[in-house]
Amino acid sequence: MAETIQFEQVMENLAGTLPSLYAIATVFFIVGGLWLTFFAILDLAQLSESRRKYLGTQQPSGAGVIIKLFVAGLMLNFALSGQTANVISSMFFSDNSYQLITIESYVSDLEESAVQRVSRITLFGFMQVVGIIAIFKGLRVFAKISDRSSQESGWHGAAYLIYGTLCMQFAKVLSVIENTIGFSVFSILGIK
């Protein structure tokens, strides 16, 4: 007799992976910030000695070095404290702080079943992971622009940052949508 896998158990297992995904993202931001800092220092050295080429064939600009150091600082700041997302989030919400959602940290003032609770945690957590990836991509776009090696414009980077921030604040965005349409999105999905 084979045991059937319950939907709630699958969602709990998925939600249990969130802290590991957050830790992996933190490592990517720290490594990316240190990587950018290293290359900014190399570009700065190349600026001081115009005859010597360290990396690449293009002469770096002073503004490019400053932008690269600024983006590296934003990456390290996001990894260590999350202030980067809070600042961008202040454009949309008066309460701009966010918390990475896990099974232990999720608090809801809604009356909901265990399946709804775990489904919300999983949805909000994975939206935060998507937001983290989008913020990383936006900062990477700005770093490539500073090297003059990007096909994307600064608006692409800004759009990634805004999209990532809205994903990080998905619980608030979903609350606004539910209040606007007048019913829970989870009721549409049949999760009761």
N, C-alpha and C positions, 0 to 999 in steps of 0.2 A: 504494500500500500504506500504509494508515493505521497509525500506531504506536499500540500499546495503552499506556494509562497504567498504570503499576505501582502497586500499593497502597503499597509502601514509599516511592515518590517522592511520592505524595499526602500521606502522613503527614509526610515530611520538609518538604514545603512548608508544611503546617499548623504544624508545630513551629517553622519559621523565622519565623512571624509573632508568636510569643510575646513576644520583646523589645519589639516595637512596641506590643503590647497592654499590657504592663507600663508602658511609658513614658506611654501615653495615660492609664492609670489613675492614675499618679503626678501627672500634670497636673490631673486631676479632683480629686484629694484636696487638692492645693495650692490650687487655685482655690476649692474648697469651704471650706477652712479660712480662707482670707483673706476670703471672702464672709461667713462667719459672724462673723468678728472685726469686720468693718465694721458689720454689723447689730447686733452686741452693743454696739458703741460708740454707735451711734445710739440704741439702747434706753436705754443709760446716760444719755445726754444728755437723753432724754425724761423719764427718772425725775427728773432734777434740776430740770427745768422742767415742772411738771405742766400748765400752761396751754397749752403749745405741743406740737403733734402733728407728728412728723417722718414717720412711716410708719404706716399702719394706723389703725384706729379704737380699738383696745384699748390700755389703759395697761399697759406691760410691768411685770413684777415684778423685784425685785432677785435673787431666786433664779433666775429665767429668764435673766437676764443672765449670772450665774455659770455656769449649766449650758451656755449657748451658748458662752461662752469656753472652758470645759472641753472641749466637743465639738470646737471649732475646734482646740484644742491637740492632741487625739487624732488629728484628721485630718492635721494637719501632721506630727505625730510618725510616723504610719503611712507617710506619703509619703516622709519623709526617712530613717527608720531601721527601721521595721517593729516597733518595740517594742510597739505596741498589740496586735498579733497574738501576739507572744511571751508577753505577760502573760496573755492569755486562754487561750492554749495550755497554759500551765503547770498549768491545772486538769485536763488530760487526759493529758499526757505528761511524763515526767521530763526528757527532752531536748526542751525547748520551742522551740529555735531552728529556723527554717525558712530555706530558700533558694529563691529564685525559679528554677524549672526551665527551662533552655534546653538545646539540643543540646550545647553546649559544657560546661555545668556538671553535667550528669547523670552520676552515678557509681552503678553498681549492682554488688553483689557476687553477683548471680545469673548463672548461665550461660544466656544467652539469645541468640536469633538477632537479626539486624539489624532484622527486621520487628518483633519483640517489643520491642526497645529503643526504636525510633522510636515505636511505638504507646504504650508506657508514657510516654515524654516528652510526646507529644501529649495523652494523657488527663490526666496529672498537671498539665501546664501549663494546660490549659483549665479544669480543676477549680480551679486557683489563681485564674484570672481570675474564675470564678463566685464564689469566696470573697471576692475583692477587692470585687466588686460588692455582695455581701451585707453585708460590713462597712460599706461606704459607705452602704447603705440603712439599716442599724441605727443608725449615727451620725446619719443624717438624721432618723430617727424621733425620736431623743432631742432633736435641735434643734427639731423641730416641736412636741414636747411642751413644751419650754421657752417657746414662743410661745403655748401653749394653743390651737393650731390643728390638732391632730392627732386623728383618730378612733381611732388605735392607742394601746395602752397601753405602758408601759415594758417589759412582758414581751415585747411584739413586738420591740422594739429589742434586748433581751437575746437573744432567740431568733435574730435575724438575726446578731448578733455571734458567737454560739456556732456557728451553722451555717457562717458565713464562715470561722471559725477552723478548723473541721473540714475544710472544703474546702481551705484553705491547707495543711493537714497531711494531705492525702489519701493520700500515699504511705504514711504510718504507719497511717492508718485501713485502707487496703487490705491492708497487711501483717497487721494484727490479724485482719481477716476471712479472709484466706487461711490463716493459722495455725489459725483456729478451724474452718474447713470442711475443711482438709487438702489442698487442691489450688489451683492457680493459676486465677484468674478468666479470664485470657487463654486458657487451654486450653479453657474453655467457649465462648469466642468463635471458636475455631478458628484463633487466631493462634499459630503454632508457630515 
